[in-house]
Amino acid sequence: MQTQQDTSAILVCAGKATRMQGLNKILLPLGESNVAGTSMLAFERCQRIAEIVIVARACDHEALRETAETCGITKLKAIVEGGDTRQASVLKGLEAISSETQLVAIHDGARPLVRPEQIEQVIRDAAVFGGATLGVPVKDTIKVVSDGLIVDTPYRPSLYITQTPQIFKKAVYWKGVQFAVEHGLDFTDDCQLVEAIGCKVHMTVGDYTNIKITTPEDIEIAQILLRNTMKKEETV
């Protein structure tokens, strides 16, 4: 039986990368492509993904199209210019997806090591719960600090590091967007957007290799993790 392709992926690549010391992180070499290309390939290889929309700065559009062509990406629908905030950028991507889409997968383009099977699982969970996100349990004890003093220690087993993709039924996400616009709210996390309208988001447990490229040393770590993953796949 053929797998239903009912999910649109929005890859958010419009950040200014202020902590990358002037480097354009989404175009940094990684594996056989670059950061953005490796992210695209993960969604290309996920069967439930029907199309990919990339949100990026106008100056990066040509390079991203060339990357997609070199990587053999067949699901790329559009590359659109981002907004002033993450929420505004995601909305630009949302406006470009197909009307028949049932679910929307929002992913940081700078998280290139997500695996197709992880994306698939988050889609399945989002279809059941209305929304789901990839994440991992916090390893360290977390302290809440005010004016340099510890004021609270949250219960660690209940804490998770939220990753992407964050996937939602399209109708649920649109409702969250409308609520945010009406109330002048701007969220940096898409789960917060739907939490604001009372939607419970499922936490799909992933793994710690799904890192976000944020600082220059992260790309070196990503190279090592990618090589290790490729070695494991070769031995299977």
C-alpha positions in Angstrom: 0.0 0.0 0.0 1.3 3.4 -0.9 2.1 5.8 2.0 -0.1 8.9 2.1 1.7 12.1 1.4 -0.2 14.5 3.6 2.4 16.7 5.2 4.1 19.9 4.1 7.5 20.8 5.5 8.5 24.3 6.2 12.3 24.6 6.6 13.1 27.9 8.4 16.5 29.2 7.2 16.0 32.9 7.6 17.9 33.5 10.8 20.7 36.0 11.0 23.1 33.6 12.6 24.4 36.3 15.0 26.5 33.7 17.0 28.3 32.3 14.0 31.0 34.9 13.8 29.9 36.1 10.3 29.5 32.6 8.9 26.3 31.7 6.9 25.5 28.5 8.8 22.9 27.1 6.5 25.4 27.0 3.6 28.3 25.7 5.6 29.7 22.4 4.1 28.4 19.3 5.8 28.8 15.7 4.5 28.3 15.6 0.8 26.3 18.9 0.7 25.8 21.7 3.2 23.7 22.3 6.3 20.5 23.2 4.4 21.0 20.5 1.8 21.4 17.8 4.5 18.2 19.1 6.2 16.3 19.0 2.8 17.5 15.4 2.2 16.0 14.2 5.5 12.5 15.5 4.5 12.9 14.4 0.9 13.4 10.8 2.2 10.4 10.9 4.6 7.5 9.3 2.7 4.8 11.3 4.4 6.3 14.6 3.3 4.5 15.8 0.1 6.4 19.1 -0.4 9.1 21.3 1.1 8.9 25.1 1.4 12.1 26.9 2.5 12.0 30.3 4.2 15.2 32.2 3.8 16.8 35.5 3.2 16.6 36.7 -0.4 20.4 36.7 -0.7 20.4 32.9 -0.1 17.7 31.9 -2.5 19.9 31.1 -5.5 22.4 29.1 -3.5 19.5 27.1 -1.9 18.0 26.3 -5.3 21.4 25.2 -6.5 21.8 23.1 -3.4 18.4 21.5 -3.9 19.2 20.7 -7.5 22.6 19.2 -6.6 21.0 17.0 -3.9 18.3 15.8 -6.2 15.4 17.3 -4.1 12.2 16.6 -6.0 9.7 17.8 -3.3 10.9 21.5 -3.2 7.7 23.6 -3.9 9.0 27.1 -3.1 11.6 29.3 -1.5 10.1 32.4 0.1 11.6 35.3 1.9 11.5 35.4 5.7 9.9 37.9 8.0 11.4 40.0 10.8 10.7 37.3 13.4 10.6 33.5 13.4 6.8 33.6 13.8 6.6 35.9 10.8 8.9 33.7 8.8 6.9 30.6 9.5 3.7 32.4 8.4 5.3 33.3 5.1 6.0 29.6 4.6 2.5 28.6 5.7 1.1 30.9 3.0 3.1 29.0 0.4 2.0 25.4 1.1 -0.7 23.5 -0.8 -4.3 23.9 0.2 -4.8 20.1 0.4 -2.1 19.7 3.1 -3.3 18.1 6.3 -0.3 18.6 8.6 2.5 21.1 8.7 6.0 20.2 9.8 8.1 23.2 10.9 11.8 22.5 11.1 14.9 24.6 11.8 17.0 24.4 8.7 20.1 24.5 11.0 19.1 21.0 12.4 20.5 18.9 9.6 20.9 15.6 11.5 17.2 14.8 12.0 16.4 11.4 10.5 13.5 10.5 8.2 12.1 7.9 10.6 12.1 10.5 13.4 10.1 12.9 11.2 7.7 10.0 10.3 7.1 9.3 14.0 6.3 13.0 14.9 3.9 13.1 12.0 2.1 10.0 13.3 1.9 11.5 16.8 0.7 14.9 15.5 -2.1 13.1 13.5 -3.3 11.6 16.8 -2.8 14.5 19.2 -3.1 17.5 16.9 0.5 18.5 17.6 3.8 16.9 18.4 7.4 17.8 18.7 10.7 16.0 18.7 12.7 16.4 22.0 14.9 14.7 24.5 15.0 14.5 28.3 17.2 17.0 30.1 20.4 15.4 31.4 21.5 18.1 33.9 19.9 19.6 36.9 18.3 22.9 36.0 18.3 25.9 38.3 16.0 29.0 38.1 18.1 32.0 38.9 17.0 35.6 39.8 19.5 38.4 40.5 22.3 35.8 40.7 20.6 33.6 43.3 19.0 30.2 42.8 15.2 30.5 43.5 14.0 27.1 42.2 15.1 23.6 41.1 12.5 22.1 38.6 11.9 18.4 38.8 14.3 17.1 36.2 12.3 14.0 35.0 9.6 16.3 33.7 12.0 18.5 31.7 12.7 18.1 28.0 14.9 19.9 25.5 12.6 20.8 22.6 13.9 20.2 19.1 12.3 20.2 15.7 10.4 19.3 13.6 7.3 20.5 15.4 4.3 19.2 13.5 0.7 20.2 13.8 -2.6 19.6 12.0 -2.9 22.6 9.7 -6.3 23.7 11.1 -4.8 23.7 14.6 -1.8 25.7 13.6 -3.8 28.3 11.6 -6.0 28.8 14.7 -2.9 29.5 16.8 -1.6 32.0 14.2 -4.9 33.8 14.2 -4.9 34.0 18.0 -1.4 35.3 18.1 -2.1 38.0 15.5 -5.3 39.1 17.2 -3.5 39.5 20.5 -0.3 40.9 19.3 1.8 37.9 20.5 5.1 36.8 19.0 6.4 33.3 19.9 9.9 31.9 19.2 8.6 28.3 19.6 5.8 26.9 17.5 4.5 24.7 20.3 3.9 27.8 22.3 1.7 29.1 19.5 -0.8 26.2 19.8 -0.4 25.9 23.5 -1.8 29.4 23.7 -5.1 28.2 22.3 -5.2 25.2 24.7 -3.9 22.5 22.4 -1.8 19.8 24.2 1.4 19.0 22.2 2.8 15.5 22.4 6.5 15.1 23.1 8.0 12.5 20.7 11.3 11.3 22.2 14.2 11.6 19.7 17.9 11.6 20.4 20.7 13.9 21.3 22.3 13.9 17.8 19.6 16.2 16.5 21.7 19.3 17.3 21.1 22.8 16.1 24.0 24.6 14.4 24.3 27.7 16.5 28.0 28.4 17.1 31.1 27.6 14.9 32.1 24.6 16.9 28.7 23.0 16.3 29.5 22.4 12.6 32.6 20.4 13.7 30.4 18.3 16.0 27.8 17.8 13.3 30.5 16.5 10.9 31.6 13.9 13.5 28.0 12.8 14.2 27.2 12.6 10.5 30.2 10.4 9.8 29.4 8.1 12.7 25.8 7.8 11.4 27.0 6.9 7.9 29.4 4.3 9.3 26.6 2.7 11.2 24.4 2.6 8.1 27.1 1.0 6.1 27.5 -1.8 8.6 23.8 -2.6 8.7 
